[in-house]
Amino acid sequence: MMPTHLDLCSGEHSWEQGGGDWTSLSLEKNPNQPATWNCDIRIAPVAEIKERLGGERPTLVTFSPPCTTFSIASCSTHWTTPPERRAKTEAAMEGLSIVNSGMMLTTILDPLFLVVENPRGLLRKMPVMHAWERMLGLKRVTVTYCSYGDTRMKPTDLWINARLASVWSPLPMCKNYQYDDNGDILNRHCHHDSARRGAKTGTQGLKLVDRSLIPPDLARSIFDAMEAII
């Protein structure tokens, strides 16, 4: 049977770059981004998804919940101070709801492999994510996009299940630039673009729709690891 990939909060479908001949299904709320199901993940058509999967477990589920309220830049806007970290805005409560719904859907579908992705920020500190880590035995690893050929450093957290962790390990993280007192670069540790806060380079210099794109080499490295054992 052809391996199957279900991409939750699929956006621009950049995870699918690694899948080659895999059967790919996607769910995305934004109607301007075509998907198999254009709907809110909180009302995902579970029965229909199972039917499209032929009643079988998906080989892979990727889940990239919106990161807007979990970014370091917006933490004081959306959350109380630690250790409570309670939601202060409707957007923050929606973000937590989307995370919970995506993880619950994943649990129902029980994929062979699982990747949950979010830029390094507050999601790693949220009790709800800690609970899912324990429940599903997830391992959190952090990658830098420039290690996979991107022009951005963009440190990003990936939560992977034990089966994937047994066959795939991330490349070493890049170290950031060092600057002197005048703001000039002293040492370059990688080939990513320099992007200090407020710059027009790096992720902050991209159009909003392009900021969440997964580097093709990262996607392919994970798919290649899975294909070696399925």
N, C-alpha and C positions, 0 to 999 in steps of 0.2 A: 504493500500500500504506500502511496506517495506520502511523505511526511507533511504534516500540517502545521501552519503557523497562524495563531490568532493574535493580532496586534490591537491592544486596547489603548484608547486615546491616540490613535494612529497618526494624526497630523499629516505631515507630508510623506508618510510611508517610508521613512528612511531606514527603519529596521529591515524592511523587505529587501533591501539591497543585498543582503547576505544570503537570501534564500534560494537563489537559482531556480530550480524546477519545483520547489516546494509549492503546495497548495496554500495560498495566503488568503485569510479573511481578516477584515478590519472593522473596528467600531470607532466612530468619531462623532462628537457632538456638532462641530462646526459644519453647517451644510455647504459651505464653500470649499470644503476639502472632501472630495468623493471618498466613500467607504462602502463596504458591504452593508453596514448598518449606520445610517446617520441618526444617532439618537444619544441621549444622555446615558452614561454608563449606569446610572442609578435606576434606570428602567430598561436595562438590557433585555432583549428577548431570549431568555435562557433556553427555552424549548427549541426555538428556531436555530439558535447557535448549535445546540447538540445535534439537531437534525442535519445541518450543513456539514457537521463533522462526521456524519455517518454513524453516530452513536459511539464513536471511539474517543479515547483521550486525545487531545491535541498533543502533537510532539513538542511544541513550544508555545508559550504565552509570553509576550512582551507587554509591559504595562508602563506607560509614561504619563503619570498624572500631572496636570498643570502645575508648574512650579512657582507661579506668580506670588502666592502668599507665603511660600516657604523660603523665599530668597532672603539672604542676610540683609540686603538693602531695605526690605520692607518689614523686617521683624517687629520694629516698634509700632508700626501702623496696625498690624493685624493681630499681635499677640501680647499678652501680659508678660512681665519679666519672669525669668526662671526663679524657682523650679516649677512654678505652676504651669506656665505657658498655656493659658486659657485663651480661646479665640475672643477677639475684641470686635470683629467685623463679620458681617454676613458672608463676605468673600472667604474669610478664613474658615468659617463653619462649613461652607460649601466645599472647600478644599479637602477638609477632613472627611466629609461625607463621600467625596469621589474616591479618595484613597480606600476607605472602608469598603465601598461597593465593589471596586475593582479587585480587592483582595478576596472578598467573599465570592465573587464570580470565579476567580481563579481556583479557589478551594473547591467549588462545585465541579468545575471542569477537570481538575486534577491532572494538569499537564505533566509530561515526562520531564520537561525542562521549563524553568521560569526565570525571567529577568524583569526586575522592577527598576526603573531608571528615574533619577532626579538629580539635577545639579546639586553639588555639595552645599548644603544649607541647613534649614531647620527640620526637614523631614526626618533626618537621622536622629534627631533629639526628641521626637514626638512619642509619647507613651503608646499611641495607637500603633505606630510602626514597630516599637519594641515588642508589643504583644504579638504581632504577626510574625516577627522574627522567631520568637519562641515557638509559636504554634506550628509554623511550617518548617522550622529548622533552617532558616535562611542565613546565608553568610553575606555580610556587607563588604564589598571591595570598592576602592576608589580608583578611577582612571583619569588620566589627563588626555584630552582629545589630540593634542599635538603629538603624543606618543604614537598615535595612529594616523599620522599624516595630515592632520588639520592645521590650519593657521592659527587656531585659538588654543590656549592652554585649557580653559574650561574644566576645572576639576569636577568630576561627576561621580555620584554614588550609584553603584549597581548592587541590588540585592539578588543573589542567585541561590537556587536550591542546591541540595547536597549532590544530586546527580550531575548537575552542570559543574559544580565546584570540583568534582572528581576528575574532570577531563579538560577544564579550561582555567587558566590563570591569567590575570591581566599583566600587561607589560609594566615595567617600573614607571612610577610617576615622574613627570618632569619637575625640575626645580625652577622656581620663578627667577625673574631678573633681579639683579642687585643694582641699586642706584646710589649716586653720590649726593651730596647736599644740594647740588644744583639741579638735580633731577636727571642727570645724564646716566646712561647705562654703563655700569662698571663691568659686569660679567654676564655673558650670555650662556645659559645652561641648556638651551634648546633652540629650535628654529621657529617657535611660534612668534606672532607679532607682539610687540610691546603694547600693552593696553592698560595704562594707569587709569584710575577712576576719572570719568569725564572725557576720555579719549574717544576718537572716532574709529578706533581699531578694535580687534577682538570681537567678542560677542556683542558688546554694547554698541558696536558700529554697524551691526547687521540689521536688516529689516526684521520686525518681530516674528514673521512667519519662518524666517531662516534660522532663528536662534536655537531652535530645538532640534536641528538636524543632527542625526547620528553620523559620525564619520564612517564611510563605507568600509574602511579597513577594520574598524572595530566590529561592525556587524558581521563581516565575513569571517573574522577570527573565531567568533562564537559559533557561527553556523558550521564552519569547518570542523571544530572540535566535536560538535554533536554528530555530524555526519560520519565521523570516524568510528562511532560505536552503535549507530542505529542500522 
